[in-house]
């Protein structure tokens, strides 16, 4: 079912636990949607986990400029950055979502993707395996997971098949096409 909301409106209003796929063409706007997802989670007192593969500095600076006091949220233990050059890694072995209850009894929001290389058959098939594992564990957590995929980076060999398989592992798919543009679909 197509929802009559822009991507940022959907994540701003998100109150239910959802396993979300964000498929995007425009990385800048996708980062804005991620920021809204995290900011709203922090405002709601939810632990937020950001999984990254590139340098943290540009994201950190952008978030600071958009009203998230990154240092304060990390110090409070509400914002967790997982990846190279970050404030530390979570223990528990990703993508084991069983680690999430150790963060406390509150809700949690996770954003990112576990495998950086989704352009090769090996990389995308590994990511699909992780999505299936997340799907199995997801109902046991109190929160939402938003998995992020740049459309052009999904393995070109069988891209539509890989994309469809990944979509089928999620409750909601957000298509981000540009600033203020996109669609939100509930699956099933």
Backbone as CSV, one residue per row, in Angstrom:
resi,resn,N_x,N_y,N_z,CA_x,CA_y,CA_z,C_x,C_y,C_z
1,UNK,0.846,-1.163,0.000,0.000,0.000,0.000,0.903,1.242,0.000
2,UNK,0.643,2.179,-0.877,1.374,3.433,-0.941,0.797,4.390,0.103
3,UNK,1.666,4.960,0.922,1.233,5.928,1.928,1.388,7.328,1.353
4,UNK,0.508,8.203,1.708,0.522,9.564,1.191,1.421,10.455,2.058
5,UNK,2.694,10.056,2.185,3.667,10.792,2.983,4.988,10.854,2.226
6,UNK,5.687,11.947,2.376,7.054,12.053,1.875,7.947,11.239,2.808
7,UNK,9.120,10.793,2.334,9.989,9.975,3.197,10.291,10.598,4.563
8,UNK,10.661,11.884,4.585,10.988,12.507,5.868,9.759,12.621,6.769
9,UNK,8.567,12.790,6.187,7.343,12.840,6.991,7.069,11.485,7.635
10,UNK,7.306,10.416,6.881,7.070,9.077,7.410,7.968,8.809,8.626
11,UNK,9.282,9.065,8.484,10.178,8.769,9.604,9.944,9.721,10.776
12,UNK,9.489,10.934,10.486,9.158,11.891,11.556,7.983,11.377,12.391
13,UNK,7.012,10.739,11.753,5.798,10.269,12.436,5.887,8.825,12.924
14,UNK,6.953,8.149,12.611,7.094,6.729,12.927,6.951,6.492,14.426
15,UNK,5.994,5.655,14.792,5.826,5.309,16.205,5.820,3.796,16.417
16,UNK,5.498,3.048,15.386,5.469,1.585,15.489,6.857,1.022,15.185
17,UNK,7.091,-0.195,15.632,8.323,-0.897,15.296,8.245,-1.353,13.846
18,UNK,9.205,-0.943,13.038,9.206,-1.296,11.612,10.609,-1.656,11.155
19,UNK,10.687,-2.605,10.234,11.920,-2.945,9.524,11.786,-2.272,8.161
20,UNK,12.555,-1.222,7.941,12.391,-0.323,6.798,13.568,-0.465,5.842
21,UNK,13.272,-0.460,4.559,14.315,-0.358,3.534,14.210,1.030,2.927
22,UNK,15.322,1.771,2.911,15.350,3.048,2.200,16.227,2.857,0.966
23,UNK,15.594,2.937,-0.187,16.263,2.817,-1.481,16.337,4.216,-2.068
24,UNK,17.529,4.656,-2.447,17.642,6.048,-2.856,18.521,6.248,-4.080
25,UNK,18.204,7.335,-4.791,19.010,7.823,-5.909,19.815,9.041,-5.488
26,UNK,19.333,9.765,-4.503,19.923,11.032,-4.095,20.500,10.877,-2.695
27,UNK,21.826,10.753,-2.592,22.459,10.491,-1.302,22.269,11.643,-0.320
28,UNK,22.319,12.862,-0.808,22.177,14.017,0.076,20.812,13.988,0.776
29,UNK,19.751,13.732,0.007,18.433,13.701,0.619,18.261,12.456,1.490
30,UNK,18.870,11.347,1.098,18.815,10.140,1.933,19.435,10.424,3.303
31,UNK,20.554,11.160,3.329,21.196,11.525,4.599,20.264,12.402,5.447
32,UNK,19.486,13.265,4.793,18.520,14.082,5.526,17.440,13.214,6.164
33,UNK,16.975,12.197,5.439,15.963,11.285,5.984,16.558,10.511,7.162
34,UNK,17.812,10.054,7.028,18.483,9.388,8.146,18.547,10.306,9.364
35,UNK,18.908,11.561,9.130,19.014,12.535,10.217,17.677,12.700,10.937
36,UNK,16.590,12.818,10.195,15.263,12.951,10.803,14.933,11.695,11.617
37,UNK,15.238,10.524,11.073,15.005,9.250,11.752,15.730,9.228,13.101
38,UNK,17.008,9.611,13.104,17.805,9.606,14.333,17.356,10.723,15.275
39,UNK,17.190,11.924,14.758,16.801,13.053,15.613,15.486,12.772,16.336
40,UNK,14.511,12.249,15.603,13.216,11.950,16.212,13.356,10.852,17.270
41,UNK,14.183,9.859,16.980,14.427,8.820,17.973,15.031,9.375,19.249
42,UNK,16.025,10.246,19.110,16.648,10.855,20.289,15.642,11.707,21.052
43,UNK,14.808,12.461,20.326,13.773,13.278,20.976,12.806,12.402,21.764
44,UNK,12.571,11.187,21.275,11.649,10.262,21.937,12.320,9.439,23.034
45,UNK,13.608,9.692,23.296,14.329,8.937,24.321,14.738,7.553,23.884
46,UNK,14.851,7.343,22.575,15.235,6.044,22.029,16.749,6.002,21.811
47,UNK,17.337,4.828,22.042,18.734,4.632,21.673,18.805,4.639,20.156
48,UNK,19.818,5.307,19.602,19.984,5.350,18.149,21.363,4.816,17.791
49,UNK,21.371,3.895,16.847,22.612,3.271,16.393,22.780,3.601,14.925
50,UNK,23.903,4.208,14.581,24.192,4.597,13.206,25.345,3.734,12.704
51,UNK,25.084,2.936,11.675,26.096,2.066,11.083,26.645,2.776,9.855
52,UNK,27.959,2.954,9.823,28.563,3.692,8.718,29.765,2.941,8.163
53,UNK,30.119,3.285,6.930,31.255,2.643,6.277,32.325,3.640,5.875
54,UNK,31.966,4.897,5.773,32.902,5.950,5.374,33.273,6.773,6.598
55,UNK,34.016,7.828,6.374,34.418,8.698,7.469,33.222,9.301,8.187
56,UNK,33.324,9.405,9.493,32.247,9.889,10.333,32.185,11.411,10.362
57,UNK,33.296,12.087,10.157,33.380,13.528,10.339,32.324,14.325,9.565
58,UNK,32.133,14.101,8.248,31.119,14.897,7.533,29.701,14.702,8.083
59,UNK,29.356,13.481,8.438,28.026,13.201,8.993,27.894,13.887,10.346
60,UNK,28.911,13.761,11.162,28.906,14.372,12.493,28.709,15.883,12.397
61,UNK,29.467,16.525,11.524,29.349,17.980,11.361,27.949,18.373,10.889
62,UNK,27.405,17.590,9.943,26.056,17.890,9.445,25.022,17.738,10.553
63,UNK,25.123,16.658,11.328,24.171,16.430,12.399,24.263,17.533,13.448
64,UNK,25.495,17.929,13.798,25.662,19.033,14.749,24.983,20.295,14.225
65,UNK,25.158,20.580,12.932,24.561,21.795,12.357,23.044,21.703,12.262
66,UNK,22.499,20.484,12.296,21.053,20.295,12.189,20.396,20.047,13.552
67,UNK,21.134,20.298,14.622,20.511,20.271,15.933,20.724,19.032,16.771
68,UNK,21.549,18.091,16.332,21.863,16.938,17.174,23.229,17.198,17.800
69,UNK,23.279,17.306,19.119,24.541,17.479,19.823,25.172,16.091,19.949
70,UNK,25.966,15.739,18.946,26.503,14.388,18.843,27.311,14.014,20.081
71,UNK,28.228,14.877,20.504,29.059,14.556,21.675,28.214,14.312,22.918
72,UNK,27.210,15.155,23.122,26.344,15.004,24.290,25.540,13.704,24.223
73,UNK,24.987,13.391,23.059,24.174,12.164,22.911,25.035,10.914,23.073
74,UNK,26.267,10.948,22.581,27.177,9.817,22.771,27.511,9.685,24.258
75,UNK,27.802,10.813,24.909,28.139,10.799,26.331,26.967,10.277,27.167
76,UNK,25.747,10.655,26.797,24.549,10.171,27.511,24.290,8.695,27.258
77,UNK,24.971,8.132,26.253,24.771,6.722,25.922,23.553,6.474,25.056
78,UNK,23.043,7.525,24.414,21.842,7.378,23.581,22.170,7.241,22.099
79,UNK,23.336,7.725,21.670,23.749,7.633,20.273,24.991,6.756,20.200
80,UNK,24.914,5.731,19.356,25.998,4.766,19.201,26.402,4.753,17.735
81,UNK,27.683,4.970,17.466,28.190,4.993,16.102,28.994,3.721,15.896
82,UNK,28.642,2.954,14.875,29.325,1.695,14.587,29.987,1.830,13.227
83,UNK,31.305,1.655,13.203,32.046,1.753,11.954,33.410,2.357,12.180
84,UNK,34.176,2.560,11.107,35.541,3.071,11.249,35.562,4.526,11.718
85,UNK,36.532,4.848,12.553,36.735,6.219,12.991,35.599,6.782,13.821
86,UNK,34.987,5.935,14.652,33.801,6.372,15.393,34.098,6.503,16.873
87,UNK,33.038,6.616,17.653,33.159,6.734,19.107,33.234,5.374,19.787
88,UNK,33.329,4.306,19.050,33.387,2.979,19.648,32.393,2.048,18.988
89,UNK,32.586,0.784,19.207,31.730,-0.219,18.592,30.892,-0.893,19.663
90,UNK,29.728,-1.330,19.266,28.901,-2.114,20.176,29.475,-3.514,20.282
91,UNK,29.384,-4.104,21.431,29.778,-5.492,21.565,28.583,-6.353,21.185
92,UNK,28.800,-7.616,20.998,27.690,-8.518,20.728,27.714,-9.076,19.334
93,UNK,28.617,-8.598,18.483,28.778,-9.188,17.163,27.661,-8.865,16.207
94,UNK,27.799,-7.824,15.430,26.786,-7.469,14.445,26.685,-8.541,13.403
95,UNK,25.525,-8.811,12.882,24.268,-8.134,13.135,23.386,-8.825,14.165
96,UNK,23.956,-9.273,15.245,23.183,-9.928,16.291,22.343,-8.896,17.027
97,UNK,21.060,-8.833,16.695,20.185,-7.855,17.327,19.905,-8.208,18.779
98,UNK,20.378,-9.360,19.228,20.231,-9.725,20.625,20.973,-8.768,21.551
99,UNK,21.943,-8.013,21.015,22.681,-7.046,21.809,21.798,-5.845,22.177
100,UNK,20.752,-5.592,21.422,19.966,-4.378,21.625,19.305,-4.281,22.998
101,UNK,18.763,-5.373,23.537,18.170,-5.240,24.873,19.176,-4.804,25.934
102,UNK,20.484,-5.039,25.712,21.490,-4.630,26.688,21.605,-3.113,26.781
103,UNK,21.010,-2.391,25.835,21.051,-0.935,25.863,20.024,-0.362,26.838
104,UNK,19.194,-1.202,27.387,18.170,-0.734,28.321,16.813,-1.215,27.872
105,UNK,15.807,-0.802,28.589,14.457,-1.269,28.299,13.712,-0.369,27.324
106,UNK,14.312,0.720,26.904,13.643,1.635,25.991,13.694,1.155,24.552
107,UNK,13.119,1.967,23.688,13.108,1.653,22.264,14.461,1.980,21.648
108,UNK,14.668,1.435,20.471,15.922,1.627,19.759,15.635,1.907,18.286
109,UNK,16.494,2.685,17.653,16.454,2.911,16.206,17.842,2.611,15.656
110,UNK,17.885,1.806,14.613,19.133,1.452,13.951,19.024,1.935,12.521
111,UNK,20.077,2.581,12.014,20.075,3.039,10.626,21.426,2.723,9.995
112,UNK,21.380,2.220,8.767,22.591,1.911,8.018,22.459,0.586,7.293
113,UNK,23.620,0.050,6.931,23.676,-1.241,6.224,24.941,-1.944,6.697
114,UNK,24.884,-3.242,6.889,25.998,-3.976,7.465,27.151,-4.182,6.486
115,UNK,26.861,-4.500,5.243,27.906,-4.808,4.255,28.144,-3.581,3.372
116,UNK,29.378,-3.038,3.357,29.608,-1.848,2.539,29.564,-2.137,1.038
117,UNK,30.068,-3.294,0.621,30.148,-3.617,-0.805,28.924,-4.407,-1.237
118,UNK,27.956,-3.716,-1.846,26.774,-4.405,-2.369,26.789,-4.414,-3.896
119,UNK,27.941,-4.063,-4.478,28.064,-4.013,-5.936,28.468,-5.356,-6.530
120,UNK,28.956,-6.278,-5.699,29.356,-7.590,-6.193,28.303,-8.626,-5.788
121,UNK,28.293,-9.735,-6.489,27.357,-10.817,-6.158,27.622,-11.292,-4.728
122,UNK,28.896,-11.455,-4.373,29.223,-11.903,-3.020,28.724,-10.902,-1.976
123,UNK,28.960,-9.611,-2.208,28.556,-8.586,-1.249,27.054,-8.509,-1.072
124,UNK,26.320,-8.474,-2.183,24.860,-8.331,-2.079,24.221,-9.607,-1.536
125,UNK,24.792,-10.765,-1.880,24.219,-12.005,-1.331,24.491,-12.091,0.176
126,UNK,25.647,-11.577,0.620,25.933,-11.525,2.057,24.954,-10.590,2.754
127,UNK,24.710,-9.432,2.138,23.765,-8.468,2.723,22.359,-9.063,2.789
128,UNK,21.947,-9.779,1.760,20.632,-10.414,1.766,20.546,-11.437,2.905
129,UNK,21.619,-12.185,3.127,21.645,-13.129,4.243,21.479,-12.423,5.580
130,UNK,22.119,-11.263,5.722,21.992,-10.482,6.949,20.572,-9.943,7.083
131,UNK,19.995,-9.476,5.981,18.604,-8.984,6.034,17.673,-10.087,6.518
132,UNK,17.895,-11.291,6.068,17.047,-12.409,6.513,17.224,-12.656,8.005
133,UNK,18.474,-12.555,8.484,18.739,-12.742,9.910,18.085,-11.619,10.718
134,UNK,18.210,-10.387,10.235,17.567,-9.260,10.918,16.064,-9.492,10.970
135,UNK,15.482,-9.937,9.855,14.051,-10.205,9.812,13.627,-11.229,10.854
136,UNK,14.442,-12.268,11.040,14.138,-13.303,12.029,14.211,-12.737,13.448
137,UNK,15.189,-11.871,13.712,15.396,-11.347,15.057,14.562,-10.102,15.347
138,UNK,14.063,-9.457,14.299,13.458,-8.135,14.439,12.287,-8.105,15.398
139,UNK,11.412,-9.070,15.350,10.209,-9.046,16.190,10.546,-9.086,17.668
140,UNK,11.778,-9.470,18.000,12.172,-9.543,19.402,12.735,-8.249,19.962
141,UNK,12.832,-7.209,19.139,13.357,-5.949,19.660,12.246,-4.909,19.735
142,UNK,12.468,-3.922,20.543,11.515,-2.836,20.702,12.067,-1.628,19.954
143,UNK,11.797,-1.560,18.663,12.311,-0.440,17.896,12.202,-0.648,16.410
144,UNK,12.889,0.222,15.676,12.852,0.200,14.217,14.259,0.135,13.656
145,UNK,14.383,-0.553,12.537,15.642,-0.667,11.809,15.399,-0.124,10.409
146,UNK,16.221,0.853,9.981,16.123,1.389,8.626,17.411,1.051,7.885
147,UNK,17.289,0.142,6.914,18.417,-0.317,6.114,18.513,0.560,4.868
148,UNK,19.711,1.053,4.569,19.874,2.040,3.503,20.598,1.440,2.298
149,UNK,20.037,1.700,1.110,20.583,1.147,-0.128,20.608,2.192,-1.237
150,UNK,21.798,2.565,-1.716,21.853,3.399,-2.917,21.508,2.514,-4.120
151,UNK,20.469,2.873,-4.860,19.972,2.022,-5.954,21.060,1.695,-6.972
152,UNK,21.897,2.656,-7.288,22.915,2.441,-8.325,24.040,1.523,-7.869
153,UNK,24.157,1.259,-6.565,25.245,0.424,-6.046,24.851,-1.043,-5.895
154,UNK,23.570,-1.350,-6.006,23.150,-2.748,-5.904,23.684,-3.494,-7.114
155,UNK,24.260,-4.641,-6.883,24.919,-5.447,-7.915,24.148,-5.405,-9.236
156,UNK,24.810,-4.964,-10.292,24.127,-4.811,-11.581,23.741,-6.155,-12.187
157,UNK,24.458,-7.208,-11.827,24.122,-8.548,-12.328,22.912,-9.057,-11.543
158,UNK,21.734,-8.926,-12.130,20.498,-9.338,-11.464,19.951,-8.294,-10.511
159,UNK,20.238,-7.016,-10.770,19.848,-5.932,-9.849,18.364,-5.988,-9.466
160,UNK,17.482,-6.155,-10.435,16.052,-6.139,-10.096,15.695,-7.324,-9.192
161,UNK,16.306,-8.474,-9.415,16.049,-9.637,-8.570,16.575,-9.411,-7.153
162,UNK,17.804,-8.898,-7.025,18.362,-8.610,-5.703,17.484,-7.599,-4.973
163,UNK,17.092,-6.549,-5.675,16.285,-5.492,-5.056,14.952,-6.047,-4.563
164,UNK,14.300,-6.848,-5.384,13.023,-7.438,-4.992,13.180,-8.346,-3.767
165,UNK,14.237,-9.144,-3.740,14.458,-10.016,-2.587,14.666,-9.212,-1.305
166,UNK,15.415,-8.128,-1.411,15.656,-7.292,-0.228,14.362,-6.603,0.202
167,UNK,13.600,-6.092,-0.761,12.312,-5.466,-0.435,11.445,-6.429,0.361
168,UNK,11.412,-7.680,-0.061,10.552,-8.676,0.584,10.955,-9.001,2.018
169,UNK,12.120,-8.557,2.452,12.561,-8.778,3.833,12.141,-7.645,4.772
170,UNK,11.431,-6.644,4.245,11.093,-5.453,5.020,9.585,-5.257,5.165
171,UNK,9.199,-4.441,6.162,7.800,-4.065,6.374,7.425,-2.858,5.527
172,UNK,8.395,-1.979,5.311,8.165,-0.701,4.634,9.340,-0.436,3.705
173,UNK,9.039,0.118,2.533,10.091,0.559,1.616,9.903,2.039,1.349
174,UNK,10.969,2.786,1.566,10.987,4.212,1.273,11.843,4.403,0.027
175,UNK,11.274,5.005,-1.011,12.019,5.344,-2.221,12.327,6.834,-2.166
176,UNK,13.592,7.191,-2.135,14.005,8.590,-2.094,14.577,8.939,-3.456
177,UNK,13.928,9.873,-4.139,14.355,10.231,-5.499,15.003,11.602,-5.584
178,UNK,14.759,12.462,-4.630,15.351,13.798,-4.642,14.855,14.599,-3.462
179,UNK,15.336,15.827,-3.321,14.911,16.663,-2.194,13.391,16.819,-2.162
180,UNK,12.798,16.349,-1.071,11.346,16.444,-0.921,10.570,15.489,-1.807
181,UNK,11.263,14.597,-2.491,10.598,13.676,-3.411,10.810,12.234,-2.977
182,UNK,9.803,11.428,-3.197,9.907,10.016,-2.898,8.549,9.437,-2.558
183,UNK,8.543,8.122,-2.288,7.310,7.407,-1.957,7.584,6.460,-0.793
184,UNK,6.519,6.164,-0.072,6.603,5.222,1.035,5.576,4.124,0.769
185,UNK,6.021,2.860,0.814,5.149,1.710,0.575,5.192,0.777,1.774
186,UNK,4.043,0.392,2.278,3.972,-0.674,3.270,3.880,-1.993,2.532
187,UNK,4.641,-2.965,2.947,4.686,-4.274,2.302,3.747,-5.218,3.059
188,UNK,2.987,-5.996,2.320,2.132,-7.016,2.929,0.893,-6.551,3.516
